[in-house]
């Protein structure tokens, strides 16, 4: 069963991968462009009686210094809760 799932995932990954030619005036980021990025993470784990859950939100803003170099900054918020301590 694991081999079938891994094979399907590999086929999907190769299907989404593609090489892109650089075109003049085409889509993509160029020098002096601004862009938004971010991270959203949700986690949960348990070991014995100890349970922990949390989440992270980190929005970011970037600026293209040249066609190949970007400067990006982000601010994040993380919250973790340990249910074992709150009994």
Secondary structure, 3 states (H helix, E strand, C coil): CHHHHHHHHHHHHHHHCCCCCCCCCCCCCCCCCEEEEEEEEEEEEEECCEEEEEEEEEEEEEEECCCCCEEEEEEEEEEEEEHHHHC
